[in-house]
């Protein structure tokens, strides 16, 4: 399947909290040591996080990023792929 047609959804292992102007991801795990793994998202990454809903495709997320931020489609796709890989890496999202 084409990467742009993939759809991702958030997992139950991460919660997000907006604090001032930042969006923070906090893992919820059994291990207390994991609380050190708190992730702060920049504006673009926070918007990507908000758009991940298990319904819209990577292509649609890319198109919204291009509309909302002053970036080209290529720049948006590069950033989007990078952010999605990082979110997958911390088990914040899964394909589905």
PyMOL commands that set and color helices and strands:
alter all, ss='L'
color gray80, all
select helices_A, chain A and resi 3-5+32-36+43-51+58-68+73-89
alter helices_A, ss='H'
color red, helices_A
select strands_A, chain A and resi 8-10+14-19+22-27+38-41+93-95
alter strands_A, ss='S'
color yellow, strands_A
deselect
rebuild
show_as cartoon
